[in-house]
Amino acid sequence: ELIGAAVNEARILLSRSTGFLKYSAVRSFIIKHEDPWDQLKQIVEHFQLKNQFNPFSRCIVCNGHLEKVPKQSILHLLEQNTIDYFSEFWRCPDCNRVYWKGSHYERMLKITEAIMS
């Protein structure tokens, strides 16, 4: 099923399994590392993706493009602590998930910077 999807959709199959290398119809890339952040760094380096990074621009649920929205327009979707402590918000127009620079933001920013360096 994975091979069929990769061929039909002209995608690169990322895997830790070398078994996919025997299928010449499929473009595959073997990931060496077990740690997810090392895997991501390996992929970014191999495919030269550093200048294509645009962190916090896509929805982690559906991959839609995030749009900045006024706080007032989404108050009904937020919990009181979020309303009290945050002022900038983004929403995915595809699935309506709301994002803000919460406690996870700084951690993800450091990870992104580490991958980019």
N, C-alpha and C positions, 0 to 999 in steps of 0.2 A: 504494500500500500504506500509506504514512504517513497519507494523508488518510482512508482507510477506518478505520484504527485510531483516529485522533483522533476521528472522528465516532462510531464504535461504542462507544468507551470514554469519551466525553465529556471529552476531554483538550484541552489547549492545545498547539498545534504550535509549538515554538520553532525558529527557523531564521534564517540570514543571508540566505536567498533571498527576495526580494520576490514571487516567482512564486506563492507560496501565498496571497497576499492576494486573488487572483482567485476563490478558492473560497469562496463565501459560507457554505457548510455547515460550514466549519471555523473554529474559533477559532484564530487564529494570532498570534504575536508575533514581530516582526522584531528580531533582535539586531544592533546596529550595530557593536560592537567585534570586533576580531580576537583580542585577548588574552583567554585563558580567564578570568582573574580579573576583568577589566573586564566580561566577559560576565556572570559570576555577579553582580557588583555591580549591573549594569543590571537583571537579572531580579529580584533582591531588592528593589531600590528600586521598580521598576514594579509588582510584585505585592504590595508592602508586607508582606514576609516577615520583617522583622527580629525581631519578637516571637515568631516561630515557630521560630527557630533553636535547635537543641538539638545542638550539635556533639558528635561522638564517641559518639553514641547508636545509630547504625545501622551495619550491616556494609557495607563498601565493595564486597563481592562480590555479595551477594544482597539487600541492603537489610533484612535481618532486624533485630529489636531486640536490641541487645547486653545481656548479663546479666553482672554482676560474679560472678567465680568465685574460690574459694580457690586459691592457688598450688599447694597440695598435690594438688589434683584434676586438674591439667593438667601436672604435671612431665614426664610421658612425652611430651608434645608439644613441649617447649621445648629449645632448645639450651643448652649449659652457660653461655655468657656471659649469656644472658637470665635464667637461673636465678640466677646470681651477682649481677646488678646491678638486677633489677627485682622488685617485690613485689606490685604491683596488676595484675590481669588481668581481661579481659572476654572472653566467648566468645559467638559467634552460635549460638543453638540450632538454627537452620535448616541451616547449612552447616558448623558446628563450627570456623570460623576463630577464632583466638585473637589478641587485641590487648593491647598494653601501651603505656605512655608512653615509647616509644623515641625515637631521634634525630629522627624525623619529627614528633613530637608538638609540640614548641615552635614549629617552622616553621609547622605547620598552625594552631596557636593564634594566631600573629601574623597569618596571612592571614584567619582568621575574625574577629579583632578589627578588622582594617582594613576588612573588608566591612561590619561592623556600625557603624562610626563614620561 
